[in-house]
Amino acid sequence: MSKPLIYFLCTGNSCRSQIADAWLKALGGDRYEVKSAGLEAHGLNPRAVQVMSEAGIDITDHTSDVIDPEILNRADYVITLCGHADEHCPVISNPNVVKWHWGFDDPAKAVGTEEEIMTQFRDVRDAIKARIEKFLVDGK
């Protein structure tokens, strides 16, 4: 039997969707096939790489990808992580795909000192981890 496919979507596939992808792979073991993409490909955000490294997860080999319609329509779950991706997600033609929206602030838009910006990245990282843990416990 194939593993359920989870497809995390965000605007640029540079921060939040990358973090969610990494957390589900790390915490969910091999229970799921996990992919992430964006409406656009903005490249992997170095601060996202740094905060995940602080949590013991290396995402340096992740790539920033644009939504693939084939993956979108074979996913078991499509989870948007920002309002823009939720509002502009391509049409999912497969009626069996479950689409959820888990909204998180965009840490790439944080302003302030470097430490204040990194605090925003850590807060979003930790919030996404908590949401992934909830999904793993109750399946939603």
Backbone bond lengths (Angstrom), bond angles and torsions (degrees), N, CA, C in turn:
res aa  C-N    CA-C-N  psi(-1)  N-CA   C-N-CA  omega(-1)  CA-C   N-CA-C  phi
1 M - - - 1.459 - - 1.524 109.47 -
2 S 1.313 116.38 137.82 1.454 119.27 -178.08 1.527 110.88 -78.41
3 K 1.323 113.98 154.84 1.465 120.54 178.65 1.527 109.00 -78.39
4 P 1.339 117.57 146.12 1.467 119.37 175.27 1.535 110.35 -60.63
5 L 1.320 115.59 138.74 1.462 121.83 178.76 1.526 109.12 -96.94
6 I 1.331 115.38 123.37 1.462 122.88 175.85 1.524 106.95 -107.83
7 Y 1.343 116.57 127.11 1.463 121.98 -179.18 1.518 108.11 -119.08
8 F 1.338 116.55 108.53 1.459 122.24 178.66 1.523 109.61 -88.82
9 L 1.334 116.14 130.41 1.463 121.02 -178.37 1.518 111.27 -123.73
10 C 1.321 114.17 142.87 1.457 121.91 175.80 1.528 106.88 -147.05
11 T 1.303 116.93 -179.67 1.460 119.86 -178.08 1.526 111.81 -64.66
12 G 1.349 116.89 -54.45 1.459 119.59 -172.46 1.506 115.86 -114.43
13 N 1.341 118.76 0.34 1.462 123.07 -178.68 1.521 111.01 50.88
14 S 1.352 114.75 43.80 1.464 118.76 -178.93 1.522 112.99 -117.96
15 C 1.343 118.20 -27.46 1.469 120.86 -176.10 1.523 112.20 -128.02
16 R 1.345 115.94 -81.42 1.462 121.12 -170.53 1.518 113.47 -59.76
17 S 1.315 118.39 -46.40 1.466 119.80 -179.29 1.527 110.75 -68.23
18 Q 1.318 117.58 -33.03 1.465 121.27 176.53 1.532 110.61 -66.46
19 I 1.326 115.56 -41.89 1.468 120.85 179.70 1.525 109.91 -65.70
20 A 1.336 117.32 -44.99 1.468 120.87 179.65 1.526 110.61 -62.87
21 D 1.305 116.70 -44.00 1.463 122.66 177.79 1.531 109.44 -54.96
22 A 1.321 115.89 -50.44 1.469 120.65 -177.24 1.529 112.15 -65.05
23 W 1.343 116.80 -42.42 1.467 119.26 -179.85 1.522 111.53 -63.83
24 L 1.335 116.97 -44.03 1.466 117.85 -178.31 1.524 110.79 -65.96
25 K 1.317 117.37 -38.58 1.464 119.64 176.75 1.525 110.65 -63.64
26 A 1.331 116.96 -41.39 1.469 120.96 -177.48 1.526 112.01 -72.36
27 L 1.323 117.10 -42.73 1.465 121.09 -174.33 1.515 113.59 -90.03
28 G 1.318 116.61 -27.31 1.461 120.82 -176.91 1.507 113.85 -92.34
29 G 1.335 115.50 -2.62 1.453 118.99 -179.26 1.507 110.56 59.03
30 D 1.323 115.71 -135.26 1.460 119.33 -178.61 1.526 112.11 -102.33
31 R 1.351 115.80 22.99 1.472 119.96 -179.42 1.520 113.02 -71.91
32 Y 1.338 117.21 -23.01 1.458 121.63 -174.14 1.516 110.77 -132.38
33 E 1.327 114.97 152.95 1.460 121.49 164.30 1.524 103.87 -93.18
34 V 1.324 117.01 126.30 1.457 120.99 -173.29 1.521 109.68 -122.00
35 K 1.332 114.95 131.66 1.459 121.20 176.48 1.528 108.00 -138.85
36 S 1.328 115.15 159.05 1.465 119.47 175.44 1.518 108.77 -142.35
37 A 1.328 114.09 155.95 1.467 119.93 -179.73 1.524 108.57 -161.44
38 G 1.324 114.64 175.43 1.451 120.49 179.18 1.513 111.58 -135.79
39 L 1.326 114.59 166.04 1.456 119.36 173.03 1.523 109.02 -62.97
40 E 1.335 115.01 -29.26 1.463 124.00 175.60 1.525 105.87 -136.36
41 A 1.311 117.27 168.12 1.466 121.41 175.58 1.526 107.91 -111.93
42 H 1.330 115.98 107.41 1.463 120.98 -177.33 1.523 112.83 -95.57
43 G 1.315 118.05 -2.38 1.463 120.86 -175.86 1.518 110.32 88.41
44 L 1.293 115.97 155.43 1.455 122.59 -178.68 1.521 109.52 -71.30
45 N 1.334 117.59 125.27 1.458 122.03 -178.04 1.537 109.50 -75.19
46 P 1.342 117.84 124.88 1.466 120.40 -177.76 1.536 113.18 -60.67
47 R 1.322 117.10 -30.85 1.466 118.79 178.03 1.528 111.22 -70.42
48 A 1.327 117.36 -34.20 1.465 120.09 175.15 1.524 109.44 -64.49
49 V 1.320 116.49 -41.60 1.466 120.83 176.78 1.526 109.42 -59.16
50 Q 1.332 116.51 -44.38 1.464 120.94 -177.44 1.522 112.42 -64.71
51 V 1.346 117.98 -47.07 1.469 118.84 -176.88 1.524 111.49 -69.78
52 M 1.319 117.63 -30.83 1.463 118.76 175.85 1.527 110.48 -72.17
53 S 1.319 117.22 -34.88 1.459 121.06 175.69 1.525 110.05 -62.78
54 E 1.337 116.39 -39.57 1.469 120.53 176.54 1.529 111.31 -60.49
55 A 1.333 116.65 -29.35 1.468 121.95 178.91 1.534 111.50 -89.19
56 G 1.327 116.55 3.73 1.460 120.51 177.24 1.515 114.86 86.39
57 I 1.325 117.21 17.85 1.469 121.23 -178.54 1.525 109.22 -122.21
58 D 1.319 115.89 124.01 1.462 122.22 -179.49 1.528 109.68 -93.51
59 I 1.327 116.54 116.32 1.465 119.96 177.33 1.530 111.60 -113.40
60 T 1.317 116.59 17.48 1.470 118.88 -177.11 1.524 112.87 -62.90
61 D 1.333 117.79 -21.83 1.461 119.34 179.94 1.534 112.69 -91.46
62 H 1.338 117.16 0.89 1.470 120.11 177.02 1.526 109.47 -69.87
63 T 1.320 115.73 151.84 1.456 120.55 175.33 1.525 108.88 -119.27
64 S 1.305 115.71 152.86 1.462 122.07 177.57 1.527 106.94 -93.06
65 D 1.329 115.87 114.80 1.456 120.98 -172.83 1.527 111.91 -120.48
66 V 1.317 115.19 154.50 1.461 122.43 174.58 1.529 107.83 -88.17
67 I 1.332 115.97 149.17 1.463 121.58 -179.36 1.528 110.65 -52.05
68 D 1.321 115.04 131.37 1.456 122.77 177.53 1.534 107.30 -102.06
69 P 1.342 118.56 115.40 1.470 120.64 -177.25 1.530 113.60 -56.52
70 E 1.329 116.97 -33.23 1.462 119.96 -179.91 1.531 110.38 -66.56
71 I 1.333 116.24 -45.62 1.470 119.94 178.44 1.528 109.55 -65.74
72 L 1.327 116.83 -41.40 1.462 121.79 179.90 1.526 111.35 -55.51
73 N 1.297 116.35 -42.11 1.461 120.47 -174.99 1.523 114.63 -89.03
74 R 1.333 117.66 -6.32 1.462 118.98 172.77 1.523 111.93 -107.39
75 A 1.336 116.31 -2.46 1.465 120.35 178.45 1.528 110.29 -65.99
76 D 1.306 114.88 149.76 1.464 120.09 171.73 1.526 109.38 -84.64
77 Y 1.338 115.54 -37.41 1.465 122.06 178.47 1.521 108.92 -133.04
78 V 1.325 116.15 131.18 1.460 122.85 170.13 1.516 105.02 -112.73
79 I 1.337 115.67 120.98 1.458 120.26 -176.11 1.522 108.67 -122.39
80 T 1.335 115.63 114.46 1.461 120.47 176.60 1.521 108.44 -87.98
81 L 1.325 115.12 143.79 1.460 120.81 -175.04 1.521 112.74 -115.03
82 C 1.325 116.65 0.89 1.462 120.00 176.12 1.521 108.33 -146.07
83 G 1.316 115.54 153.02 1.456 121.10 -177.41 1.515 113.00 -59.60
84 H 1.324 117.23 -38.37 1.457 120.67 -178.90 1.520 110.62 -62.69
85 A 1.325 117.16 -44.93 1.472 119.90 178.46 1.523 110.82 -66.82
86 D 1.331 116.39 -36.54 1.464 119.90 179.30 1.533 110.38 -63.34
87 E 1.325 116.20 -44.19 1.463 121.26 -177.71 1.528 112.66 -73.21
88 H 1.335 117.38 -28.77 1.466 120.67 -173.73 1.528 113.41 -113.80
89 C 1.308 117.09 14.12 1.464 120.75 177.83 1.527 109.05 -58.69
90 P 1.320 117.00 133.94 1.470 118.41 176.35 1.532 110.97 -57.84
91 V 1.289 115.16 157.63 1.464 120.78 178.91 1.524 109.13 -62.96
92 I 1.320 114.73 131.63 1.461 120.97 176.71 1.526 106.58 -97.21
93 S 1.328 115.93 114.43 1.464 119.13 -175.49 1.527 113.55 -83.53
94 N 1.317 117.19 -17.36 1.462 120.84 179.72 1.527 109.44 -84.06
95 P 1.331 118.77 113.98 1.464 120.88 -177.31 1.533 113.72 -68.87
96 N 1.323 117.74 -10.89 1.461 120.86 -179.46 1.522 113.30 -87.45
97 V 1.338 117.40 -8.36 1.457 120.97 179.19 1.531 109.02 -73.58
98 V 1.320 115.85 129.71 1.464 121.35 175.69 1.523 107.13 -92.90
99 K 1.345 116.96 123.03 1.467 120.96 -179.40 1.525 109.07 -111.84
100 W 1.328 114.52 125.90 1.459 121.48 177.31 1.515 109.54 -124.64
101 H 1.324 115.41 156.24 1.462 121.15 173.36 1.522 108.73 -119.83
102 W 1.322 115.75 120.05 1.463 122.67 172.66 1.525 105.67 -115.39
103 G 1.306 118.18 99.43 1.460 120.71 -175.25 1.516 113.41 -83.01
104 F 1.317 116.27 133.51 1.465 123.38 175.37 1.521 108.51 -134.41
105 D 1.336 116.52 145.13 1.455 120.64 175.70 1.527 109.54 -61.08
106 D 1.321 115.98 150.49 1.460 121.40 179.60 1.522 109.31 -85.76
107 P 1.339 117.92 108.36 1.460 119.17 -179.10 1.526 112.28 -66.91
108 A 1.332 117.93 -21.96 1.460 120.57 178.86 1.524 111.79 -66.95
109 K 1.333 116.59 -16.29 1.463 120.31 177.86 1.523 112.41 -96.30
110 A 1.332 117.19 3.87 1.467 121.04 179.70 1.522 109.66 -64.45
111 V 1.328 115.03 145.67 1.460 121.10 177.82 1.527 108.66 -125.46
112 G 1.319 115.16 162.55 1.462 120.89 179.68 1.517 110.21 124.89
113 T 1.313 114.34 -159.41 1.463 119.29 177.83 1.522 108.65 -71.24
114 E 1.297 116.08 167.07 1.468 119.74 178.62 1.531 110.12 -58.51
115 E 1.314 117.05 -40.46 1.465 119.93 -179.69 1.540 110.91 -66.37
116 E 1.336 117.64 -39.01 1.468 120.41 177.37 1.527 110.98 -64.61
117 I 1.326 116.51 -39.92 1.465 120.46 178.09 1.529 110.07 -65.55
118 M 1.330 116.13 -44.35 1.468 119.45 179.69 1.528 110.93 -64.53
119 T 1.319 117.31 -33.14 1.466 120.32 176.59 1.524 109.79 -62.43
120 Q 1.335 117.64 -40.35 1.466 121.12 176.72 1.525 110.83 -62.54
121 F 1.320 117.03 -42.89 1.464 120.31 177.85 1.528 110.89 -61.76
122 R 1.336 116.27 -42.98 1.472 119.58 179.73 1.527 111.04 -65.85
123 D 1.332 116.42 -40.22 1.465 119.66 179.35 1.529 111.27 -61.87
124 V 1.329 116.73 -43.74 1.467 120.81 179.35 1.527 109.43 -67.39
125 R 1.327 117.28 -42.74 1.469 120.85 176.90 1.530 110.76 -54.96
126 D 1.325 115.93 -47.17 1.463 120.64 -177.36 1.530 111.92 -69.60
127 A 1.328 116.73 -36.36 1.471 120.58 178.04 1.527 110.37 -66.55
128 I 1.320 117.01 -40.32 1.465 120.42 178.15 1.526 109.58 -66.46
129 K 1.315 117.20 -41.15 1.467 120.05 177.85 1.530 110.38 -58.47
130 A 1.327 116.57 -46.09 1.472 120.88 179.69 1.529 110.83 -60.59
131 R 1.329 116.98 -39.57 1.465 120.10 -179.83 1.527 111.62 -69.06
132 I 1.327 116.34 -38.28 1.469 120.91 176.33 1.530 109.46 -64.12
133 E 1.317 117.17 -42.29 1.474 120.70 178.94 1.533 110.10 -61.06
134 K 1.331 116.81 -41.70 1.472 120.02 177.76 1.535 110.47 -62.15
135 F 1.330 116.40 -43.86 1.466 120.50 178.27 1.526 110.37 -59.29
136 L 1.314 117.29 -42.84 1.461 120.88 -178.13 1.522 112.56 -66.26
137 V 1.329 116.26 -29.13 1.478 120.62 179.50 1.516 111.49 -81.46
138 D 1.334 117.09 -49.87 1.472 118.65 -172.09 1.532 114.79 -112.59
139 G 1.331 117.35 1.60 1.464 120.32 174.91 1.504 115.45 72.12
140 K 1.319 117.27 12.94 1.463 120.05 175.04 1.506 112.17 -150.16
